Amino acid sequence: MAGPWEESTGTLLAQSFEFLAVGGYTFKLAETLDEQNQIECLLHQTFVLEIRQDDDTGIGRLIDKFHHKNKYIVAKEKGQVCGVVAAHDQPPFSAAGSLEDRAFLDQLCPRLLEVRRLAIKPANRSGLVFPGLLWSVYRYARCGGYRYILMSGLLERQGMYEKMGFRPLGQAVRKGSAFFIPMLADLTDLPKTFQRTCDRWKRRIGR
């Protein structure tokens, strides 16, 4: 599953970003065709059937419009993908469509990483998968030398994202049955509470 990472930060990430195993879950970069097929099924379940953000193509899978430049971090349990988040670092950015000043994001490149398409199976939403994916994104960004993380977050979870260091960049936009708000985090200026969360994960991984 080749992507733009080989052209930009791929070498550094290959050396620094390794899989994480904790609590019966494995967090890693998706590499195989089987993992990709499972990702597309999970995206379909989440964004077509549940959130109704995307149209149903009738094939039971959703291929993201940025698939050609995405890298996918997955959470796996007993060999099956139970969570995923996509990331890429090349314009155009999905969140740009919600901004009045789209050129603002270009000024942050090449140290800007956009994360999107967070999807977790319902049975795994109350455990380690969500914080594990967040920690993996944080590690991925650090390994790649990124300073900023961009995302479109669910409006109903804005308070939670702000506690993690994300700040709104514009107004919420409706997509399907949900509202998404563009948000940006500066990894050099994270809240102390989130820093402590990262430290706990470091200690947990160390054990």
Residue pairs with C-beta under 8 A, 6 or more apart in sequence:
1 30
1 31
1 32
1 33
1 36
1 72
3 68
3 69
3 70
3 71
3 88
4 69
4 88
4 89
4 90
5 13
5 71
5 89
8 89
8 90
8 110
9 89
9 143
9 144
9 145
9 146
12 143
12 144
12 145
13 140
13 143
13 144
16 143
17 29
17 139
17 140
17 143
17 144
19 26
19 27
19 28
19 29
20 26
20 27
20 28
20 132
20 135
20 136
20 139
20 205
21 27
22 128
22 132
22 204
22 205
23 127
23 128
23 132
24 77
24 78
25 75
25 76
25 77
25 82
25 128
25 129
25 132
26 75
26 76
26 77
27 73
27 74
27 75
27 76
27 132
27 133
27 135
27 136
28 73
28 74
28 76
29 71
29 72
29 73
29 74
30 36
30 39
30 71
30 72
30 73
30 74
30 81
30 84
35 72
35 74
35 76
35 81
36 72
37 61
38 74
38 80
38 81
39 72
39 74
39 81
39 84
40 61
40 62
40 63
41 60
41 61
42 81
42 82
42 83
42 84
42 119
42 121
43 61
43 62
43 63
43 64
43 84
43 117
43 119
44 56
44 60
44 61
44 62
45 119
45 121
46 119
46 120
47 53
47 54
47 62
47 117
47 119
47 176
48 54
48 55
48 56
48 62
49 56
51 175
51 176
51 177
51 178
52 176
52 177
52 178
53 175
53 176
53 177
53 178
54 62
54 176
64 70
64 86
64 116
64 117
66 86
66 88
66 94
66 116
69 88
69 90
70 86
70 87
70 88
70 117
71 86
71 87
71 88
72 84
72 85
72 86
72 87
73 84
73 85
73 86
73 87
73 133
73 136
73 137
73 140
74 81
74 83
74 84
75 81
75 82
75 83
75 84
75 120
75 124
75 129
75 132
75 133
76 82
77 124
82 120
82 121
82 123
82 124
82 129
83 118
83 119
83 120
83 121
83 124
83 129
83 130
83 132
83 133
84 117
84 118
84 119
84 120
84 133
85 115
85 116
85 117
85 118
85 119
85 133
85 136
85 137
86 115
86 116
86 117
87 113
87 114
87 115
87 116
87 137
87 140
88 113
88 114
89 109
89 110
89 112
89 113
89 114
89 144
89 146
91 105
91 106
91 109
93 105
93 112
93 114
93 150
94 114
94 116
94 152
95 105
95 114
95 116
95 150
95 151
95 152
95 169
95 182
95 183
96 102
96 105
97 173
98 152
98 169
98 170
98 171
98 172
98 173
98 180
98 181
98 182
99 105
99 169
99 170
99 182
100 170
104 169
105 112
105 150
108 147
108 148
108 150
111 145
111 146
111 147
111 148
112 146
112 147
112 148
112 149
112 150
113 140
113 141
113 144
113 146
113 148
113 149
113 150
114 149
114 150
114 151
115 137
115 149
115 150
115 151
116 151
116 152
118 133
120 129
120 130
120 133
121 129
131 197
131 201
134 164
135 198
135 201
137 149
138 187
138 198
141 149
141 187
142 187
146 187
147 186
147 187
147 188
148 184
148 185
148 186
148 187
149 166
149 184
149 185
149 187
150 182
150 183
150 184
151 161
151 166
151 182
151 183
152 173
152 180
152 181
152 182
152 183
153 161
153 166
153 180
153 181
153 183
154 178
154 179
154 180
154 181
155 172
155 178
155 179
155 180
155 181
156 179
158 168
158 181
158 183
161 183
163 191
163 193
163 194
164 185
164 190
164 191
164 194
165 185
165 186
165 187
165 189
165 190
165 191
165 194
166 183
166 184
166 185
167 183
167 184
167 185
168 181
168 182
168 183
169 182
169 183
169 184
170 181
170 182
171 181
172 179
172 180
172 181
173 179
173 180
173 181
173 182
174 180
190 198
